[in-house]
Amino acid sequence: MSDAVLKPDAQPKVGFVSLGCPKALVDSERILTRLKGEGYDTSASYAGADVIVVNTCGFLDSAKEESLNAIGEALAENGKVIVTGCMGGEEDLIRSRFPNVAAVTGAHQYDAVMDAVHNVVPPKPDPFRPLVPEGPGVRLTPKHYSYLKISEGCDHRCSFCIIPSLRGDLASRPVADVLREAETLARAGVKELLVVSQDTSAYGLDIKYAQSEWRGQNWDASFEDLARGLGELGIWVRMHYVYPYPHVNSVIPLMAEGKILPYLDIPFQHASPKILRAMKRPGNQEKTLDRILSWREICPDLTLRSTFVVGFPGETEADFNFLLDWLEAAQIDRVGAFAYENVEGAAAKLLPDHVPEEVKQDRLARFMAVASRISAQKLANKVGRIEDCLVDDIRNDATAIARTRGDAPEIDGHIFLKGFNGLKAGDLVKAKVTKADAYDLWGEPEGLIKLNRVPGARPVRRHTLISRI
């Protein structure tokens, strides 16, 4: 970065790199909102920024390495770098690699980030700037959907996870604050809210489900009341990171009634009782299949998404086959999986009987083959149906890249629409499904006889400087 003095009439500029999960993305949005409120601009290039903020991920060793690479790149290209986020808790490691970083702060430490920015490049005084920024704040998602973070931290101590040491114990937001933010987003044109936290179904436990007022009535800070309140907004509401506790049953009727989307993202992680105990996973996992069956009886259109870990320490071939059998029985609609990775500081690293890497990769391939087959059959069953679709983008050939109610952005599939006129991102349309593969659908307006279908490649995700406030 140039050491030239900031011009008197120029606003200070911050380059921003945001890595990791949607919860971290919300942290980035909040920091950028505060920067905007103080008059900072963003820069889409390293050279054009007065300082770079890197919001890191530290969940897995591979994620840590990506974060370190991003810090190194920013230092090489600019020279003035502030590190924040989950990996910020490992300041000694960061400074051992990069002693010249300007500051290191932990996850959701917004005040510390702002102080660090002020130290590197003070804000430019402006007597006409409003004290409180108007509107819903900075968003890094497209205009038609937004993440809604309802709590921080987690009370569980899963043996493979270090999130509590990075983000602390469960800390729920007051329910009225969450509902007011959601209402503001809906008024700003958001068509879909993606509810995120570390443990969404535990929402409110730490504050004893305290009531607060929204729209003239009191609401409990509970998973069910939160869902009911969000269901009044008349937009898509999608629940992520839900543990299958018994009280989750109460929101399934809301899905059947169309109040919130018939979609649950539940991180099952495994199915073998022995491995789940080694993972120290919460909940009565033995009854999970029965619970899934009862949910689908109430809401037949329910889509279940989950992630799984294969090759956890001590996982035998019998444990893995148990998982495959469970997956066949559960018929999970959307599945992601990864081979177990050691994480520094996680208890699982000290467990005996680690699985060889080649065995982990073999099991991962076998697991995903089963998941892909299940997904292909479920999507094939949708051919001929009419689906509600939310448009995310329009390709150059006029094909709309959209999602059904069963598809979350970034992690699930798409429905490719052709034959519609004048569609734009954020439009909600009904489409007849005409074709399916293992992960995606194709659709057209009902009654259209011929369709020239051109499946498109998935967009490649790149970590770039955030270029808008």
C-alpha angles and dihedrals in degrees: 000000000000117000091216115138115255111260113250093242096042124100115229112255130217125199112211131198116186119194134176136025133353090265089061090046089057089052089053091050091052093049092048090048090056091045090052090050089057093049101260120146126208126241124216091204135053092230093054096053128091090206137002123224116201114196103202138204121220105172098110132020089246089054090049090053090051089051092050090049090051091050091049092049092050092049092049093048100038114007099215111085135165116196122207139154135064096329090052087086088072097063094151091057092047094048092045087061097032113022091170099065110126096226143346122212133172132243119308092358093140097163092052091051091050091049090051092050090049090053093053100037118003118218118260111248114244118176091195096055112109115247092225117041113235125235132023095314131242115332125193094192125081114282094257099059136036140180116244113202112203102178146002130231133007137253095209123096103206108181095233096047133082097180094113090056090050102039104018131228125327112298112178124201118234108270094234090056090052094047093047091051090049091049091050090051092049091051089050090060103267109154098186133037119199109203111213139176136127091270113009096180091056090059112141098012093114094051093044091248090291116199125236134173127259127162091357099305138085120253129193118236089239135123092248097047091044089054091047092050095047088047089064092065095076095229135104113285117190123190119218134183095021120166113214097247117158093253090063084078088076094067096051093080088053088057092048089051092051095245093123130010117281091241133112125184104203120174098217091166094187143351106215108105090218094053093043089054090050089049090049090227117179127233135049097290093177090071096044096101091052090049092051090051092051092048092053091049089058096038112022092182093058114137117206121200124186145164126224137194119219125192096031112170109282094018108146127195087259091055091049093049088050087056092050091050091048091050090053091050096044095045093207108201101211120028135183125178141176137188113255115269126194115244121201108245096020117122092226090069089070095049118112127243101042112193117244113253094241090054091049092052092047091052091046091055092047092047094050091047089060092043091049092051092050091048092049092053094047092050092045087058089061094061108116094022126117111239133190107236134192114208116228102175145348120234124218090257089058093254110143116224104214142158133227124224087270096059126081118200119264096006107052136048134278140235113225112214127199131169096046119119125227100355119166136182111288097030118134114214140163117238137181112235110234104169141014140189131180095294112006141053134212124213146176139185112289110266097025105134103196129032130182099215118198112180112214131217118252112259115258112241115227129184105234138159111279106249106191141065 
